[in-house]
Amino acid sequence: MMEKNNDAASFVHKETLGNVRLRDEGNNIILVPTPSNSPNDPLNWPKAYRYYIAGVVSLAIFLTNFVAAGPTVAMIDMATDYFGAGPDLPDSISKISYFITATTLLQGMGNLIWMPLVVKFGRRPIYVISFVLFTATTFWAGGASTYDSTLAARILLGFSSGAAECLAPLTISDIFFLHERGTIMAIYSAALSAGVGCGIVISGLITINLHWRYIYWVSGALIGACTLLIILTFPETEYNREKMIETETAANASELGSQSLTSDKSRLHVYWKSLSLYSGIRTQESFSKLFVRPIILIILPPVLWATLIMAAAIGFLVAITSNYASAFSTLYNFKPWQSGLCFIASPIGALAGNFCGGYVSDRTADYFTKRNNGIRSPEMRLPAIAISLITGPLSLVLYGISVADAYHWIVPTVGIGLCEIAVTQYAYKSAFGFLLSFYTNPWINKSGYKAAFGAMAGIIGGIILLGAPIFIYGKRIRNTTWRWKVIRSLAHWEEDREVGE
């Protein structure tokens, strides 16, 4: 009898793996996850407060890229300050570009450290610790007097700021229902990519009358203000509903009689309790398993494809940001602030990408959900990124050809904007992006702009096309890979973690 039940459970899991019923027979939206009755449940918090938290999350990720990319506008000035002017200036600029690529690398690789800590101890303590370190390293980078010290500061800056990239999607999943997340994630992604352009534009304006080090002073002040918001107003959002229902039901029943007299005081107590730096262990899973799981998951085809597409988009954007200052200076005789203003195209492209990645993505997923009798599959959002099959490669081709053939400066600027549309739909950095961007300038010097950026366009176009079999065979892939021995032994979550919603 027990064996039959296990077989039945296995069959149900196989049929529902990755699928979620999002609409009932009357085509009404079903709330996923199902909220508890507790006022402590983040899904029951006032919508305005939940949107405020999403705003702080978006501001945090905006600032990580603001300071990561902003100083690129002054790469020539930094190269001159550290190595002096002379015939070796191109090589000096390549060395300065390591400030950017090293930060990008640590923003991605640092998550292998941050993510297990987030899962084990919750969101809030990692937010606070990482942003205090982020603030300190930003001021360190501004005050560093040697190349080695600046590079060390940028490495730690990347490590500390990278925590926001793994925390933000988790926080959004904690406080929003499944049907709400598409638009919120698109806003977050727009903030992520717009941070690059806004950082470069504002940094360029700073250099008109001030030394390039003021880029770090201004950034440090903004990051410090965000850190204060996190310390004073950002609560713990991780909430295990099954566990909390048992512990809170008795307490709620005993307090029911005096609720009208103490409700305001209770809310204040709950709020201050949510701001505790440490609120206990969140899972009994071992650190070894938490550290190994992200590495194991990369063998899953959908995860590998998502990683590659995100890495390519971000990597090639970093490739442009590590090259444009010298290219625009040489070709158009632009000063740093003029080159920076060309990145106004970045937030414009991010807004367009926000529309495609948010509204269009939600409508696309809803359309396929209705056609599938109310069952939502993760692949249903994939058709919405089809526009990136055009904008991604086209942006790189426009930039490469226009710089190689000395087209009007508006052409590479349009390329930057189109690249942002693609980036906003993808959202993450990784080590692959570091490898792609690390050798950008040597690659261009060897092969030329047309060949280098043409190859980049082909790479990103090919990776996007690999999404077609994921869309068609996604369910079969999920069911097959779920049975892999290495996945079952090392990648499955413990029961004390609420996942899959």
JODAUR-V812663 format. One line per field, one symbol per residue. burial: I if it has 24 or more other C-alpha atoms within 12 Angstrom, else O. A space follows every 50 residues. Layout:
burial->???
This chain:
burial->OOOOOOOOOOOOOOOOIIIIIIIOOOOOIOOIIIIIOIOIIIIIIOOOOI IOIIIIIIIIIIIIIIIIIIIIIIIIIIIOOOIOOOOOOIOIIIIIIIII IIIIIIIIIIIIIIIIIIIIIIIIIIIIIIIIIIIIIIIIIIOOOOIOOI IIIIIIIIIIIIIIIIIIIIIIIIIIIIIIIIIIIIIIIIIIIIIIIIII IIIIIIIOOOOIIIIIIIIIOIIIOIIOIIIOIIIIIIIIIOOIOOOOOO OOOOOOOOOOOOOOOOOOOOIOOIIIIOOOOIIOIOOOIIIOIIIIIOOI IIIOIIIIIIIIIIIIIIIIIIIIIIIIIOOIOOIIIIIIIIIIIIIIII IIIIIIIIIIIIIIIIIIIIOOOIIIIIIIIIIIIIIIIIIIIIIIIIII IIIIOOOOIOIIIIIIIIIIIIIIIIIIIIIIIIIIIIIIIOIIOOOOII OIIIIIIIIIIOIIIIIOOIIOOIIIIIIOIIOOOOIOOIIIOOOOOOOO I
